[in-house]
């Protein structure tokens, strides 16, 4: 009997830096695992870590993808709490070891052996994916798979970081960058009751930002961002969704007392800080790494309740290289989603 195969977009080797469409064996779930029939998988900038072998320990060939939405179609042993046909998502948190100090404290997202789909094991650029049961998030029936997929990474990152930031309703909260993360950040911030400011280069995104819920818009190309934020009263929080350190630095001058720059867009560049000015107002810089499956469930429920949705472009799996290239070029408006 011939082995059952599926289509997948694969990074063939550590130095390949490209995606290839291949027929590969359909994976079988093991102990504590389920197999998911993928209905949608978002394309995230972090997928570049797999494509360019920028995460230690990746074995190749490897299928990227950690914004997964689909239905359970096979159960491994010791998974009786899950049922065939259940709609589930898997995000950046794709499993944890359960034994390290962070796990013993219940902080699974900072597990020293965190499993990320598409890095630790094959991800969602495929027709099927196998994932640990501890990584599964239930998808509300009101959300289509294509809407749910970006919420289990881009959505949870912006929602979860802001709800743990200490900012409260009525506080001035700025979203730096109106892209794949930022356009969701503006929506979440507005619906959390923050006085929401959108910051981006040029005026071309002002109308969109205001339609998403921003009360104020700052053009970083023509304005002194720090001065403009201070004119509005000083930011309690600036959520940085961009990947350029030089563009983050000016917003620190716009923080109010106890204000925080919260970084969710990864930059490989060093960030210069005026610590003397920061000390005067008890300012801080912090980062945030997504969240666990229950945080994804909270994100999706909040999105259903308040109408937050990612703006997406859907392409078939066969066009995964094209979707990935469009995302990396910055041309996506604003999240690319693959469907089998």
N, C-alpha and C positions, 0 to 999 in steps of 0.2 A: 504494500500500500504506500503510495507516494506521500511525502510529508506535506502537510498543509502550509501554504505560504500566504503572505500578505505584502502589500506595498508599503514602503517606508522611505523617507528621505534620510540618508545616512551620510555621516562624515566618515570617509573610508579609512583615513589614517591620521596620525598625529600631525603630520605636516601638510595635509591636503588643503586645508582652509577652503573647503567647498562642500556642497551637498550633492549627493548622487541619488537618483531614484532607483531602488532595487526591490526585487522580490526576496524576502527573507522569511525564515520560519516563524509561524505564529507561536508566541511564547506561552508556556504553561505555568499557572500559578503554583507556588509551593506553600510551605507552612506559613500561615498567617497572611497570605497574599490573595488578591483577587485579580482577575483579568477584566479589563475595561475595553469595551468596543468604543473606540474614539469617535465622537460625533463632531468635535471641534477642538482645535488646539491653537492657542494664541502664539504669535511670534514675538518674542521679547528680546530686548537688546542684550540681556544676559546670555542668550543663546550663543552669542559670539564667544563666550568662554569655552564652549565645546567646539565650535567651528575652528577656532584659532588655538586650541590646546592651551588655554590660559588659566586652567584650574589644575592644581597638582593631582596626579593619580588617575586621570581619565584613561580608560582602556578603549581601544578602537578595534574595529569600527563601532561607532556610537550614533544612536538616533537622538537628536536634540528634542527639546520641548517640555516645558513645565507649566503650561497654562491649559490643562487638560479637562475636558468635559465629555462625559459619555455615560454608558450604562454598563452595569456589571453583567458579564456574560459567562463567567466561570469562577468557581470558588475553590480555593485551596483548603487544606485542612485547618481546623480551628478558626473558622470564619463564620460561625453559625449566627452571629449578630447581624450579618448582612444577607441580602436576598438577591437572587437573579433578577435582573431587570431594574434594579434600583438605579436612579440617576445620581451620579457622583462626579466630583471634581477633585483634581490633585494639583497643588501649586508648588511653590518653591520648597516648602516643607514636604519632602517625599518619604519621610521616615527618620527614625533616630535609634541610637543604640540602647537606650533605656538603662544604661549602667554608669555612664559618666557622671561627674558631680553635677553638671547642669541638668541632666535628665532626672537625677535623684531629687533635685529641687523643683522639678516640674516645669522647667524652662526649656522645653524641647527644641525651640527654634535656635537656641544657642548651643545645641549638642555639639560636642567636639568631633563627632563622626556623623554630622548631619548628612542625610541622603537627599540629594537633589535630583529629581527626574531629568534625564538627558545628560547628567553628569555622572552620578553614581550608578545608574542603570538606564536602559533605553527609555526615551521619553515619548512624547505624544505626536511627533511628526510621523505617524504611522496609523494603520487601521486598528491596531490593538496595542495595549500596553499593560504590563503587569506591575502592580504597586502594592506596598504593604497596607494592610487594613487600617493601621494607625494614621495613615495619611489621607484617608477618604473624607471628603466633605459632601454632605447631602445638598443637592441642588433643589431649590424651590420650584414647584411646578409652574410658577408664573414666568420663569426665565427659560428662554430658548438656550440650547447648548452654545450657540455662537455668542450670545450675550453673557453667559456665565463664564466662559473660558477666560476672558481678560480680567474678570473680577477676582479670580483666585490667585492672581499675582499683582498686576498693576492696581487693581481695586483694593485688595487687602493691604498693600503697601501704603497707599495714601490714607485710606480710612483708619487702619489700625494705628499708624504712627500718630495721626492727629488726635485720636480719641485717648491716647496715652500721654499726650504732650503737656497736659495741665492747663491748656487754654480752655476757656469756657464761653458760653453764649454771650455775645456782645463784644468779645475781645477782637482786636484787630489782628487778622491772620492773612498773611500774604502767600500766594503761590508763585514761586519763581519758575517760569517756564511753562508754556501752554502747549505741551506735546502729548505723548502717549500716557505719561503719568499725570502731567499737570492739568489736562482737561478733565480728568476724573477728580483731581484734588480740588479744583474750583467747585465742582458740583457737591462733593462731600462737605467742604468747608461751609458753603452757603446753607446746606440743609442741616448742618450741626448748629446753626445759629450764629456763626462767626460773622463779623464785619469783614467781608472777603475782598481782598485786593489781588488782582492779577498783574504779574510783571512779565513782560516779554519784549523782544526786540522789534521795533517798528510798530505801526498802528494797524497792521493788517489783521491782527487777531483780536483787536479790541471788541468788535461787534460780537464775535463768537464768545469771548470771555464774559461779556455782560449777559449774553443770552443764557450762559451756563450758571449764572448767579453772582458774578462779581459786581460789587457796588462801585469799585474804583479800578482804574486801569493805569499803569505806569509804563511808559515807553522807555526802556533802559538805554536806548540809543540816543535819545534827545534830552533825558531828564537825569538829575542827580537822584538816584533811587533812594539813598539814605535820607536825603533832605525831604523828599516827597513823603516817605513813610513817617518821618518825624512831624511833618506838617499835618498828617492825619492823626497824630497822637502817639506815634511810636508803636511798632508791632510787638504784640505778645509772642507771636510765632511767625517765622518765615519757613515754609516748607520748600526746600530746594529739590526740584525734580530734574535739574539739568546735570550735565556731566563735565562742565568747565569750571575749574576752581576760580579762575579770574573773574568769572561772572557772578560767583557767589560772594566774593569779598565786599563789594559795595553795599550789599544789603545789611551787613552787620551794623553799619552806622545808623541804620533805620530802626534798630531794636529799641523798645522801651525798657523800663525797669523790669528785671526778671525775664527779659525777652530771650528767645531761643531761636537759633538757626538749626533746623532739623533737616538733615541730609538723607535723602532716599535715592538720589541719582548718583551712582558711583562715578568718582573721578580718580584717575591715576596720578593726578597732579597734586603737589603740595598746596595747602591753603595757608595764606599769610593772615595773621591775626594781630590786631592792635590790642594787646591784652590789657594795657593801662586803661583804655576807654571801656573795655568790657568789664573790668573789675568795678569801675565806678557805678555801673548800673546792674551788676550781678548778671551779666549776659552769659550765655553758654552756647556751645556748639555740640550737637548730638547727632547720632545717626540711628537708623531703624531698619531691621532686617525682615520685612514681611510679617509672617505669623504662621500659626498652626492651622490645622483643618477646622477647628472650632471657630477661629478668627475668620476663616473664609466663610463659614456658615453665617456668622454675624454680619459680615460684609454683604453677602448676597441678600439676607433678610432686610437689612437696612436699605439696600438698593431697590428691592421690590417695594418697600413701604414708601420711599421718597422719590422714586422715579429716576434714580441715578443710572445711567447707561454709558458704556464706552461707545465712542464713534468708531465703527469698524469697517474694514474692507475685507470681504470674504473671497478667498481663492481656493481652488481644489488642491488637494495634496500634491498632485502631479506638477503644480506650479510652485512648489515650496522654495526652490532656489530664487525664483522671481520675487516671492513674498519677502524672503529674508533680505534680499538685496534692496528692496524698496524700503524696508524698515531701517536698515543700516545707513541708507543714504539720507534719511530724514524726510523722505517724500511721503511717507505713510500719513494719512489723516483719519484716525490717529493710531489705531491698532490693526495689524494684519491678523486675520484668523484663517486657518486652514481647515477644510472639511474633506473627508475621504471621498 
